Amino acid sequence: MTTLDAWELSEFTDRLIADLAVVAHAATVVAGDRLGLYRALADSGPATPAEVAAVAGCDERYVIEWCHAQAAAGYCEYDEETGRFSLSEVQEACLADGPASLSAGMMIAGALFKNEEPLAEAIRTGGGFAWGDHHDDLFAGLSRFLRADYRSNLVSSWIPALDGVAARLSAGTAVADVGCGRGAAAILLARAYPACTVTGFDPHRPSVEAARKAAVDAGVSDRVSFEVACAQDFPGSDHGLVCTLNALHHMGDPVGAATHIRSALAPDGTWLLVEPMAGESVADNLGEVGRLYYALSTLVSTPAARAQPGGWALGAQPSEAQLRGVCRRGGFTTFRRATETRLHRVFDVRP
């Protein structure tokens, strides 16, 4: 029997303990988000736990522990002299539903634990687990998590990176958002380009219904609509722009989707394809971003694809070469990386 290296064992144990702390802390983030505790802290801070509890309408004893947990994680600031807690501008933006809100991302992890048994069975047998069978927290968390990135990038940098597309949208054209989820991107486009008609398509009916409500709440339901349809058969043609944002890798038949999108575009139309950031090899992805996306690939993207006809399972870390191959098999001739963020690659794809 080999003797374990004490230093290596200690280092790896520390890593596991740190990960355990992150997972446990994620539940406090979800609770703080749902109960409005981050917003209360932002509005009342620097504040005592009693003051935060009063603003949020929560029990003081629990809020004391919650505030301590946030301070221990570096998710809020703590002044030892006054016993008060506060959020920095960055913490408020990321946690209190600001422009860079990421707190809802923790809902995604929580949703996966709620389906641990059937997901484990899918891994054992090679079966699938349908997208729509996940807990609603997955859809709500993904929508809000991605909405923050779309707010920061879709209109300001992604659309301008597509040759001639911003001008075309300003003049007015038909836009399709395929795999629209709860409609965050479609609503942003409708707001930014009022001359366009935007239609979102998604096979998940509850998400489509949520998107319709969101469009009404945003005051753009006169120019954006949502329908239940798959990427391989959504209606309409002669679109100036088709968007597929963080959706292609969930599909069992991405080539069928690309083929249908090609037929739905105007001859000079553009397909805006956004996929998770990834390199060309596994070694390129062995960092924190890859860690996140490979986990989601194991428990969301691959099971969803396996539950659909088509036989594909790209996973959440497809290489650019793989994506280019899918597009070419779908009938596209031009494939260009237009821009990127830390989390996403943005492609300009044309017939």
Secondary structure, DSSP 8 states (H G I E B T S, - for coil): -----HHHHHHHHHHHHHHHHHHHHHHHHHHHHHHTHHHHHHHH-SB-HHHHHHHHT--HHHHHHHHHHHHHHTSSEEETTTTEEE--HHHHHHHTT-TT--TTHHHHHHHHHTTHHHHHHHHHHT----GGGS-HHHHHHHHHHHHHHHHHHIIIIITTTSTTHHHHHHH--EEEEET-TTSHHHHHHHHH-TTSEEEEEES-HHHHHHHHHHHHHHT-TTTEEEEE--TTT-----EEEEEEES-GGG-S-HHHHHHHHHHHEEEEEEEEEEEE---SSTGGG-SHHHHHHHHHIIIIIHHHHHTSTTS----S---HHHHHHHHHHTT--EEEEEEE-SSEEEEEEE-
